[in-house]
Amino acid sequence: MFTSVLMIEKPLTSEDVEFVTTLHGDETVSFVVLMQPRGDQADVLLRAIDDVAIGELKEAVREADEPEGAEARQPARLALEHSLTALRAHGSEATGQVVEEHPLDRLKEVVDEIGADEVIVLTEPHYVEEFFHRDWASRARHKVGVPVLKLFAHNA
């Protein structure tokens, strides 16, 4: 069985589930999903810039309306449960947790604990962070010791 740690920031869509569960052909895949809730206000500007860069001006304006920090915990838990249910319905084993602090440190711990074969970072484009190699995937590649695959999430 192939074991993947899947880092997400929003609930998986059916397209996302189909994509990650078929990456390795017919091989059975077990997932440990790490869900990070939206960050604090410092991240709002970066997300708004990303929205503008991809032409989603309405989304850029609404960034301040999204729950942040402690208010984002419950939506993150629900998103995680939705994602785990979807992965299991597609025939995969799946466990997970919401990671609020030091997500890359927790990622490293999980990879080591379960002997993961790979890390999949499924995220929306974050152009500013990607340009400076400060996005999850770029930073994880230097930390975890297994292959890191970066995929872009589908919009719900």
C-alpha positions, 0 to 999 in steps of 0.5 A: 500500500502506498502512503501519502500525506495530503496537505490541504487548505480547503475541502476536497472537491470530487475532482480533487478526490478523483485526481489524488486517488488515481495518481498511482494507478490501481495501487491502493493509497492510504492518506493522512490529511493535514488541514490548515485553517486560514491564517491570521490577518497578515495573510489577507494581503497575500491572498488578495494579491493572488486573487487579483493576479488570476483575475478574481477581483470579487474574491480579492474584495471578499478576503476580509470577510472570510473567517481567520484564526480561531474563527476558522477552526470549526470550518476547517474541522468540517472541511477535513471531515468532508474530505476524509469522507470523500476519500473513504467513499472512493475506496481509500483509507484516510485519517487526518487532523487540523494543524493550526501551528507549525504545519511544516513541523507537524508534516515532518513528524507525520511523515516520519511517524507513518513512513510516508512514501510522498507528500501531496500539497493540494492548494490554490495558486499562491503566486507571491509565496511561490515566487519567493519559494515560501509556499508549502510545497517549496518549503516541505521539499527541504524538510520532509525527506520524501518526494513532494508533489504540488497540485492545484485544487479544483474550485468547488 
